[in-house]
Structure formats: C-alpha cells, structure tokens
Amino acid sequence: MAKNSHKHLSRREREIMDIIYKRGQATATDVMEAMDKPPSYSAVRALLRILEEKGSLRHQQEGQKYIFLPTVTREKAKQSAMKRMLHVFFNDSTEAAVAALLDISPTKMTDEEWDRLTSLIDQAKKRG
C-alpha cells in the first residue's frame, strides 16, 4: 500500500488509531473494549487488518495474541492530517485555517494562550 495512506482513514479507523495512540499498543480485544459502540470482534479484527494494509499499524505476535502498534508517531500523523486539511479545505492557506479556528473557538483565549500563540507565530516568522 502507499506510504502515506494513513491520511485517508474512515471514522472507525481514526477511532481505532486514537485508542492505539493513547495506549501505545493494543490487542483487538483492548481496542474493542475501548471503542464507543464497538462493532463485532471480527469487524474490529478486519479494521485492524485494513489499517495494517494502509500502513498505519503493524503487529507483533505474543503467543496467540497480536499486539498492534502505530507505524508513525502521533505527531507525524497530526502533521499529515493538518496538511491534508489545509489543502482540502483552505487552499493551502495557513492564515485562513487559523482565522477559521479563531472564529469557531467555543471559549475566549486567556492572555497566556494569546502570548504562547504570538510566540509561536514569531518563531515561525524567523524560520522563514
């Protein structure tokens, strides 16, 4: 499968990846127990296999169990998802994405949060 196919995940696949990222590793049973309204065990196993085929997961066998682990860090997956979102919804405009996030923020940002955001923007400006 394509190296970057982890970008294209269904809702259930993303839910499984979130569970495995939080745990670090998980069996099919672990995943099923952590899911909201889980499908059958065989459906969970099928989704795990699909995630392996997409390159998002790998497994290790321990006795009779398969232990599933992510193939990329959560940070790298977040960056990939953000790049895709920027491209698809914001025509590659970081400014438009940040403006949209500020528009939909459910709470007002604290002075400390504004200062951190300003600092991040200043650092990005210096990088280029």
Chimera marker file (.cmm) of the C-alpha trace (Angstrom):
<marker_set name="trace">
<marker id="1" x="0.000" y="0.000" z="0.000" r="1" g="1" b="0" radius="0.5"/>
<marker id="2" x="1.000" y="3.626" z="-0.367" r="1" g="1" b="0" radius="0.5"/>
<marker id="3" x="3.318" y="5.004" z="2.287" r="1" g="1" b="0" radius="0.5"/>
<marker id="4" x="1.006" y="7.950" z="3.080" r="1" g="1" b="0" radius="0.5"/>
<marker id="5" x="-2.274" y="6.050" z="3.019" r="1" g="1" b="0" radius="0.5"/>
<marker id="6" x="-2.694" y="6.733" z="6.747" r="1" g="1" b="0" radius="0.5"/>
<marker id="7" x="-4.032" y="10.126" z="5.644" r="1" g="1" b="0" radius="0.5"/>
<marker id="8" x="-7.255" y="8.543" z="4.368" r="1" g="1" b="0" radius="0.5"/>
<marker id="9" x="-8.945" y="6.895" z="7.329" r="1" g="1" b="0" radius="0.5"/>
<marker id="10" x="-12.621" y="6.287" z="7.988" r="1" g="1" b="0" radius="0.5"/>
<marker id="11" x="-14.236" y="7.447" z="11.219" r="1" g="1" b="0" radius="0.5"/>
<marker id="12" x="-13.892" y="3.956" z="12.741" r="1" g="1" b="0" radius="0.5"/>
<marker id="13" x="-10.289" y="3.664" z="11.600" r="1" g="1" b="0" radius="0.5"/>
<marker id="14" x="-9.477" y="7.026" z="13.199" r="1" g="1" b="0" radius="0.5"/>
<marker id="15" x="-11.208" y="5.893" z="16.394" r="1" g="1" b="0" radius="0.5"/>
<marker id="16" x="-9.034" y="2.766" z="16.467" r="1" g="1" b="0" radius="0.5"/>
<marker id="17" x="-5.878" y="4.779" z="15.801" r="1" g="1" b="0" radius="0.5"/>
<marker id="18" x="-6.779" y="7.166" z="18.649" r="1" g="1" b="0" radius="0.5"/>
<marker id="19" x="-7.156" y="4.200" z="21.006" r="1" g="1" b="0" radius="0.5"/>
<marker id="20" x="-3.835" y="2.698" z="19.968" r="1" g="1" b="0" radius="0.5"/>
<marker id="21" x="-2.055" y="6.058" z="20.196" r="1" g="1" b="0" radius="0.5"/>
<marker id="22" x="-3.411" y="6.576" z="23.724" r="1" g="1" b="0" radius="0.5"/>
<marker id="23" x="-2.386" y="3.086" z="24.831" r="1" g="1" b="0" radius="0.5"/>
<marker id="24" x="0.822" y="2.833" z="22.828" r="1" g="1" b="0" radius="0.5"/>
<marker id="25" x="-0.193" y="-0.660" z="21.707" r="1" g="1" b="0" radius="0.5"/>
<marker id="26" x="-3.317" y="-2.799" z="21.903" r="1" g="1" b="0" radius="0.5"/>
<marker id="27" x="-4.874" y="-6.146" z="21.068" r="1" g="1" b="0" radius="0.5"/>
<marker id="28" x="-8.138" y="-6.428" z="19.148" r="1" g="1" b="0" radius="0.5"/>
<marker id="29" x="-9.885" y="-7.083" z="22.468" r="1" g="1" b="0" radius="0.5"/>
<marker id="30" x="-8.312" y="-3.950" z="24.013" r="1" g="1" b="0" radius="0.5"/>
<marker id="31" x="-9.484" y="-1.886" z="21.046" r="1" g="1" b="0" radius="0.5"/>
<marker id="32" x="-12.982" y="-3.328" z="21.151" r="1" g="1" b="0" radius="0.5"/>
<marker id="33" x="-13.328" y="-2.619" z="24.894" r="1" g="1" b="0" radius="0.5"/>
<marker id="34" x="-12.230" y="0.999" z="24.406" r="1" g="1" b="0" radius="0.5"/>
<marker id="35" x="-14.490" y="1.741" z="21.427" r="1" g="1" b="0" radius="0.5"/>
<marker id="36" x="-17.714" y="3.681" z="21.669" r="1" g="1" b="0" radius="0.5"/>
<marker id="37" x="-20.445" y="1.314" z="20.422" r="1" g="1" b="0" radius="0.5"/>
<marker id="38" x="-17.995" y="-1.284" z="19.108" r="1" g="1" b="0" radius="0.5"/>
<marker id="39" x="-18.784" y="-3.499" z="16.151" r="1" g="1" b="0" radius="0.5"/>
<marker id="40" x="-18.263" y="-7.260" z="16.408" r="1" g="1" b="0" radius="0.5"/>
<marker id="41" x="-14.871" y="-8.717" z="17.289" r="1" g="1" b="0" radius="0.5"/>
<marker id="42" x="-14.421" y="-9.931" z="13.708" r="1" g="1" b="0" radius="0.5"/>
<marker id="43" x="-15.204" y="-6.432" z="12.401" r="1" g="1" b="0" radius="0.5"/>
<marker id="44" x="-12.571" y="-4.944" z="14.736" r="1" g="1" b="0" radius="0.5"/>
<marker id="45" x="-10.040" y="-7.527" z="13.506" r="1" g="1" b="0" radius="0.5"/>
<marker id="46" x="-10.926" y="-6.654" z="9.908" r="1" g="1" b="0" radius="0.5"/>
<marker id="47" x="-10.442" y="-2.933" z="10.602" r="1" g="1" b="0" radius="0.5"/>
<marker id="48" x="-7.067" y="-3.643" z="12.228" r="1" g="1" b="0" radius="0.5"/>
<marker id="49" x="-6.027" y="-5.659" z="9.160" r="1" g="1" b="0" radius="0.5"/>
<marker id="50" x="-7.124" y="-2.788" z="6.887" r="1" g="1" b="0" radius="0.5"/>
<marker id="51" x="-5.092" y="-0.342" z="8.980" r="1" g="1" b="0" radius="0.5"/>
<marker id="52" x="-2.081" y="-2.631" z="8.580" r="1" g="1" b="0" radius="0.5"/>
<marker id="53" x="-2.631" y="-2.759" z="4.815" r="1" g="1" b="0" radius="0.5"/>
<marker id="54" x="-2.819" y="1.041" z="4.749" r="1" g="1" b="0" radius="0.5"/>
<marker id="55" x="0.489" y="1.199" z="6.603" r="1" g="1" b="0" radius="0.5"/>
<marker id="56" x="-0.909" y="2.814" z="9.759" r="1" g="1" b="0" radius="0.5"/>
<marker id="57" x="-0.344" y="-0.201" z="12.019" r="1" g="1" b="0" radius="0.5"/>
<marker id="58" x="1.971" y="-3.158" z="12.372" r="1" g="1" b="0" radius="0.5"/>
<marker id="59" x="1.672" y="-6.110" z="14.714" r="1" g="1" b="0" radius="0.5"/>
<marker id="60" x="3.815" y="-8.319" z="16.915" r="1" g="1" b="0" radius="0.5"/>
<marker id="61" x="2.704" y="-11.779" z="17.866" r="1" g="1" b="0" radius="0.5"/>
<marker id="62" x="2.891" y="-12.704" z="21.551" r="1" g="1" b="0" radius="0.5"/>
<marker id="63" x="1.699" y="-16.272" z="21.984" r="1" g="1" b="0" radius="0.5"/>
<marker id="64" x="-1.765" y="-16.399" z="20.467" r="1" g="1" b="0" radius="0.5"/>
<marker id="65" x="-2.240" y="-12.610" z="20.626" r="1" g="1" b="0" radius="0.5"/>
<marker id="66" x="-1.474" y="-9.981" z="18.029" r="1" g="1" b="0" radius="0.5"/>
<marker id="67" x="-0.309" y="-6.719" z="19.577" r="1" g="1" b="0" radius="0.5"/>
<marker id="68" x="-0.935" y="-3.751" z="17.274" r="1" g="1" b="0" radius="0.5"/>
<marker id="69" x="1.350" y="-0.703" z="17.230" r="1" g="1" b="0" radius="0.5"/>
<marker id="70" x="1.279" y="2.513" z="15.169" r="1" g="1" b="0" radius="0.5"/>
<marker id="71" x="3.852" y="2.806" z="12.373" r="1" g="1" b="0" radius="0.5"/>
<marker id="72" x="4.123" y="6.599" z="12.651" r="1" g="1" b="0" radius="0.5"/>
<marker id="73" x="4.173" y="8.833" z="15.695" r="1" g="1" b="0" radius="0.5"/>
<marker id="74" x="1.023" y="10.644" z="16.679" r="1" g="1" b="0" radius="0.5"/>
<marker id="75" x="2.835" y="13.929" z="15.989" r="1" g="1" b="0" radius="0.5"/>
<marker id="76" x="3.657" y="12.892" z="12.413" r="1" g="1" b="0" radius="0.5"/>
<marker id="77" x="0.062" y="11.721" z="11.896" r="1" g="1" b="0" radius="0.5"/>
<marker id="78" x="-1.242" y="15.067" z="13.197" r="1" g="1" b="0" radius="0.5"/>
<marker id="79" x="1.019" y="16.982" z="10.831" r="1" g="1" b="0" radius="0.5"/>
<marker id="80" x="-0.110" y="14.859" z="7.907" r="1" g="1" b="0" radius="0.5"/>
<marker id="81" x="-3.780" y="15.370" z="8.803" r="1" g="1" b="0" radius="0.5"/>
<marker id="82" x="-3.265" y="19.126" z="9.153" r="1" g="1" b="0" radius="0.5"/>
<marker id="83" x="-1.531" y="19.348" z="5.767" r="1" g="1" b="0" radius="0.5"/>
<marker id="84" x="-4.415" y="17.475" z="4.171" r="1" g="1" b="0" radius="0.5"/>
<marker id="85" x="-6.980" y="19.702" z="5.904" r="1" g="1" b="0" radius="0.5"/>
<marker id="86" x="-5.103" y="22.843" z="4.803" r="1" g="1" b="0" radius="0.5"/>
<marker id="87" x="-5.022" y="21.603" z="1.231" r="1" g="1" b="0" radius="0.5"/>
<marker id="88" x="-8.605" y="20.337" z="1.017" r="1" g="1" b="0" radius="0.5"/>
<marker id="89" x="-10.482" y="22.997" z="2.977" r="1" g="1" b="0" radius="0.5"/>
<marker id="90" x="-8.256" y="26.074" z="2.980" r="1" g="1" b="0" radius="0.5"/>
<marker id="91" x="-6.498" y="26.011" z="-0.406" r="1" g="1" b="0" radius="0.5"/>
<marker id="92" x="-3.149" y="25.595" z="1.398" r="1" g="1" b="0" radius="0.5"/>
<marker id="93" x="-3.679" y="28.839" z="3.355" r="1" g="1" b="0" radius="0.5"/>
<marker id="94" x="-2.443" y="28.665" z="6.944" r="1" g="1" b="0" radius="0.5"/>
<marker id="95" x="-3.866" y="32.136" z="7.533" r="1" g="1" b="0" radius="0.5"/>
<marker id="96" x="-7.370" y="31.041" z="6.502" r="1" g="1" b="0" radius="0.5"/>
<marker id="97" x="-7.180" y="27.943" z="8.719" r="1" g="1" b="0" radius="0.5"/>
<marker id="98" x="-6.037" y="29.910" z="11.778" r="1" g="1" b="0" radius="0.5"/>
<marker id="99" x="-8.720" y="32.536" z="11.161" r="1" g="1" b="0" radius="0.5"/>
<marker id="100" x="-11.359" y="29.792" z="10.960" r="1" g="1" b="0" radius="0.5"/>
<marker id="101" x="-10.109" y="28.226" z="14.209" r="1" g="1" b="0" radius="0.5"/>
<marker id="102" x="-10.240" y="31.577" z="15.982" r="1" g="1" b="0" radius="0.5"/>
<marker id="103" x="-13.759" y="32.139" z="14.629" r="1" g="1" b="0" radius="0.5"/>
<marker id="104" x="-15.134" y="28.837" z="15.928" r="1" g="1" b="0" radius="0.5"/>
<marker id="105" x="-13.340" y="28.737" z="19.275" r="1" g="1" b="0" radius="0.5"/>
<marker id="106" x="-16.009" y="27.949" z="21.897" r="1" g="1" b="0" radius="0.5"/>
<marker id="107" x="-14.233" y="29.926" z="24.631" r="1" g="1" b="0" radius="0.5"/>
<marker id="108" x="-12.197" y="33.075" z="24.766" r="1" g="1" b="0" radius="0.5"/>
<marker id="109" x="-8.455" y="32.557" z="24.881" r="1" g="1" b="0" radius="0.5"/>
<marker id="110" x="-6.590" y="33.594" z="28.018" r="1" g="1" b="0" radius="0.5"/>
<marker id="111" x="-3.798" y="36.175" z="27.924" r="1" g="1" b="0" radius="0.5"/>
<marker id="112" x="-1.338" y="33.314" z="28.463" r="1" g="1" b="0" radius="0.5"/>
<marker id="113" x="-2.715" y="31.428" z="25.445" r="1" g="1" b="0" radius="0.5"/>
<marker id="114" x="-2.513" y="34.558" z="23.279" r="1" g="1" b="0" radius="0.5"/>
<marker id="115" x="1.099" y="35.072" z="24.412" r="1" g="1" b="0" radius="0.5"/>
<marker id="116" x="2.001" y="31.451" z="23.521" r="1" g="1" b="0" radius="0.5"/>
<marker id="117" x="0.307" y="31.780" z="20.140" r="1" g="1" b="0" radius="0.5"/>
<marker id="118" x="2.101" y="35.073" z="19.464" r="1" g="1" b="0" radius="0.5"/>
<marker id="119" x="5.406" y="33.447" z="20.404" r="1" g="1" b="0" radius="0.5"/>
<marker id="120" x="4.753" y="30.520" z="18.035" r="1" g="1" b="0" radius="0.5"/>
<marker id="121" x="3.945" y="32.929" z="15.219" r="1" g="1" b="0" radius="0.5"/>
<marker id="122" x="7.132" y="34.928" z="15.906" r="1" g="1" b="0" radius="0.5"/>
<marker id="123" x="9.209" y="31.719" z="15.859" r="1" g="1" b="0" radius="0.5"/>
<marker id="124" x="7.615" y="30.645" z="12.565" r="1" g="1" b="0" radius="0.5"/>
<marker id="125" x="8.336" y="34.069" z="11.036" r="1" g="1" b="0" radius="0.5"/>
<marker id="126" x="12.026" y="33.754" z="11.980" r="1" g="1" b="0" radius="0.5"/>
<marker id="127" x="12.235" y="30.282" z="10.411" r="1" g="1" b="0" radius="0.5"/>
<marker id="128" x="11.151" y="31.604" z="7.115" r="1" g="1" b="0" radius="0.5"/>
<link id1="1" id2="2" r="1" g="1" b="0" radius="0.2"/>
<link id1="2" id2="3" r="1" g="1" b="0" radius="0.2"/>
<link id1="3" id2="4" r="1" g="1" b="0" radius="0.2"/>
<link id1="4" id2="5" r="1" g="1" b="0" radius="0.2"/>
<link id1="5" id2="6" r="1" g="1" b="0" radius="0.2"/>
<link id1="6" id2="7" r="1" g="1" b="0" radius="0.2"/>
<link id1="7" id2="8" r="1" g="1" b="0" radius="0.2"/>
<link id1="8" id2="9" r="1" g="1" b="0" radius="0.2"/>
<link id1="9" id2="10" r="1" g="1" b="0" radius="0.2"/>
<link id1="10" id2="11" r="1" g="1" b="0" radius="0.2"/>
<link id1="11" id2="12" r="1" g="1" b="0" radius="0.2"/>
<link id1="12" id2="13" r="1" g="1" b="0" radius="0.2"/>
<link id1="13" id2="14" r="1" g="1" b="0" radius="0.2"/>
<link id1="14" id2="15" r="1" g="1" b="0" radius="0.2"/>
<link id1="15" id2="16" r="1" g="1" b="0" radius="0.2"/>
<link id1="16" id2="17" r="1" g="1" b="0" radius="0.2"/>
<link id1="17" id2="18" r="1" g="1" b="0" radius="0.2"/>
<link id1="18" id2="19" r="1" g="1" b="0" radius="0.2"/>
<link id1="19" id2="20" r="1" g="1" b="0" radius="0.2"/>
<link id1="20" id2="21" r="1" g="1" b="0" radius="0.2"/>
<link id1="21" id2="22" r="1" g="1" b="0" radius="0.2"/>
<link id1="22" id2="23" r="1" g="1" b="0" radius="0.2"/>
<link id1="23" id2="24" r="1" g="1" b="0" radius="0.2"/>
<link id1="24" id2="25" r="1" g="1" b="0" radius="0.2"/>
<link id1="25" id2="26" r="1" g="1" b="0" radius="0.2"/>
<link id1="26" id2="27" r="1" g="1" b="0" radius="0.2"/>
<link id1="27" id2="28" r="1" g="1" b="0" radius="0.2"/>
<link id1="28" id2="29" r="1" g="1" b="0" radius="0.2"/>
<link id1="29" id2="30" r="1" g="1" b="0" radius="0.2"/>
<link id1="30" id2="31" r="1" g="1" b="0" radius="0.2"/>
<link id1="31" id2="32" r="1" g="1" b="0" radius="0.2"/>
<link id1="32" id2="33" r="1" g="1" b="0" radius="0.2"/>
<link id1="33" id2="34" r="1" g="1" b="0" radius="0.2"/>
<link id1="34" id2="35" r="1" g="1" b="0" radius="0.2"/>
<link id1="35" id2="36" r="1" g="1" b="0" radius="0.2"/>
<link id1="36" id2="37" r="1" g="1" b="0" radius="0.2"/>
<link id1="37" id2="38" r="1" g="1" b="0" radius="0.2"/>
<link id1="38" id2="39" r="1" g="1" b="0" radius="0.2"/>
<link id1="39" id2="40" r="1" g="1" b="0" radius="0.2"/>
<link id1="40" id2="41" r="1" g="1" b="0" radius="0.2"/>
<link id1="41" id2="42" r="1" g="1" b="0" radius="0.2"/>
<link id1="42" id2="43" r="1" g="1" b="0" radius="0.2"/>
<link id1="43" id2="44" r="1" g="1" b="0" radius="0.2"/>
<link id1="44" id2="45" r="1" g="1" b="0" radius="0.2"/>
<link id1="45" id2="46" r="1" g="1" b="0" radius="0.2"/>
<link id1="46" id2="47" r="1" g="1" b="0" radius="0.2"/>
<link id1="47" id2="48" r="1" g="1" b="0" radius="0.2"/>
<link id1="48" id2="49" r="1" g="1" b="0" radius="0.2"/>
<link id1="49" id2="50" r="1" g="1" b="0" radius="0.2"/>
<link id1="50" id2="51" r="1" g="1" b="0" radius="0.2"/>
<link id1="51" id2="52" r="1" g="1" b="0" radius="0.2"/>
<link id1="52" id2="53" r="1" g="1" b="0" radius="0.2"/>
<link id1="53" id2="54" r="1" g="1" b="0" radius="0.2"/>
<link id1="54" id2="55" r="1" g="1" b="0" radius="0.2"/>
<link id1="55" id2="56" r="1" g="1" b="0" radius="0.2"/>
<link id1="56" id2="57" r="1" g="1" b="0" radius="0.2"/>
<link id1="57" id2="58" r="1" g="1" b="0" radius="0.2"/>
<link id1="58" id2="59" r="1" g="1" b="0" radius="0.2"/>
<link id1="59" id2="60" r="1" g="1" b="0" radius="0.2"/>
<link id1="60" id2="61" r="1" g="1" b="0" radius="0.2"/>
<link id1="61" id2="62" r="1" g="1" b="0" radius="0.2"/>
<link id1="62" id2="63" r="1" g="1" b="0" radius="0.2"/>
<link id1="63" id2="64" r="1" g="1" b="0" radius="0.2"/>
<link id1="64" id2="65" r="1" g="1" b="0" radius="0.2"/>
<link id1="65" id2="66" r="1" g="1" b="0" radius="0.2"/>
<link id1="66" id2="67" r="1" g="1" b="0" radius="0.2"/>
<link id1="67" id2="68" r="1" g="1" b="0" radius="0.2"/>
<link id1="68" id2="69" r="1" g="1" b="0" radius="0.2"/>
<link id1="69" id2="70" r="1" g="1" b="0" radius="0.2"/>
<link id1="70" id2="71" r="1" g="1" b="0" radius="0.2"/>
<link id1="71" id2="72" r="1" g="1" b="0" radius="0.2"/>
<link id1="72" id2="73" r="1" g="1" b="0" radius="0.2"/>
<link id1="73" id2="74" r="1" g="1" b="0" radius="0.2"/>
<link id1="74" id2="75" r="1" g="1" b="0" radius="0.2"/>
<link id1="75" id2="76" r="1" g="1" b="0" radius="0.2"/>
<link id1="76" id2="77" r="1" g="1" b="0" radius="0.2"/>
<link id1="77" id2="78" r="1" g="1" b="0" radius="0.2"/>
<link id1="78" id2="79" r="1" g="1" b="0" radius="0.2"/>
<link id1="79" id2="80" r="1" g="1" b="0" radius="0.2"/>
<link id1="80" id2="81" r="1" g="1" b="0" radius="0.2"/>
<link id1="81" id2="82" r="1" g="1" b="0" radius="0.2"/>
<link id1="82" id2="83" r="1" g="1" b="0" radius="0.2"/>
<link id1="83" id2="84" r="1" g="1" b="0" radius="0.2"/>
<link id1="84" id2="85" r="1" g="1" b="0" radius="0.2"/>
<link id1="85" id2="86" r="1" g="1" b="0" radius="0.2"/>
<link id1="86" id2="87" r="1" g="1" b="0" radius="0.2"/>
<link id1="87" id2="88" r="1" g="1" b="0" radius="0.2"/>
<link id1="88" id2="89" r="1" g="1" b="0" radius="0.2"/>
<link id1="89" id2="90" r="1" g="1" b="0" radius="0.2"/>
<link id1="90" id2="91" r="1" g="1" b="0" radius="0.2"/>
<link id1="91" id2="92" r="1" g="1" b="0" radius="0.2"/>
<link id1="92" id2="93" r="1" g="1" b="0" radius="0.2"/>
<link id1="93" id2="94" r="1" g="1" b="0" radius="0.2"/>
<link id1="94" id2="95" r="1" g="1" b="0" radius="0.2"/>
<link id1="95" id2="96" r="1" g="1" b="0" radius="0.2"/>
<link id1="96" id2="97" r="1" g="1" b="0" radius="0.2"/>
<link id1="97" id2="98" r="1" g="1" b="0" radius="0.2"/>
<link id1="98" id2="99" r="1" g="1" b="0" radius="0.2"/>
<link id1="99" id2="100" r="1" g="1" b="0" radius="0.2"/>
<link id1="100" id2="101" r="1" g="1" b="0" radius="0.2"/>
<link id1="101" id2="102" r="1" g="1" b="0" radius="0.2"/>
<link id1="102" id2="103" r="1" g="1" b="0" radius="0.2"/>
<link id1="103" id2="104" r="1" g="1" b="0" radius="0.2"/>
<link id1="104" id2="105" r="1" g="1" b="0" radius="0.2"/>
<link id1="105" id2="106" r="1" g="1" b="0" radius="0.2"/>
<link id1="106" id2="107" r="1" g="1" b="0" radius="0.2"/>
<link id1="107" id2="108" r="1" g="1" b="0" radius="0.2"/>
<link id1="108" id2="109" r="1" g="1" b="0" radius="0.2"/>
<link id1="109" id2="110" r="1" g="1" b="0" radius="0.2"/>
<link id1="110" id2="111" r="1" g="1" b="0" radius="0.2"/>
<link id1="111" id2="112" r="1" g="1" b="0" radius="0.2"/>
<link id1="112" id2="113" r="1" g="1" b="0" radius="0.2"/>
<link id1="113" id2="114" r="1" g="1" b="0" radius="0.2"/>
<link id1="114" id2="115" r="1" g="1" b="0" radius="0.2"/>
<link id1="115" id2="116" r="1" g="1" b="0" radius="0.2"/>
<link id1="116" id2="117" r="1" g="1" b="0" radius="0.2"/>
<link id1="117" id2="118" r="1" g="1" b="0" radius="0.2"/>
<link id1="118" id2="119" r="1" g="1" b="0" radius="0.2"/>
<link id1="119" id2="120" r="1" g="1" b="0" radius="0.2"/>
<link id1="120" id2="121" r="1" g="1" b="0" radius="0.2"/>
<link id1="121" id2="122" r="1" g="1" b="0" radius="0.2"/>
<link id1="122" id2="123" r="1" g="1" b="0" radius="0.2"/>
<link id1="123" id2="124" r="1" g="1" b="0" radius="0.2"/>
<link id1="124" id2="125" r="1" g="1" b="0" radius="0.2"/>
<link id1="125" id2="126" r="1" g="1" b="0" radius="0.2"/>
<link id1="126" id2="127" r="1" g="1" b="0" radius="0.2"/>
<link id1="127" id2="128" r="1" g="1" b="0" radius="0.2"/>
</marker_set>
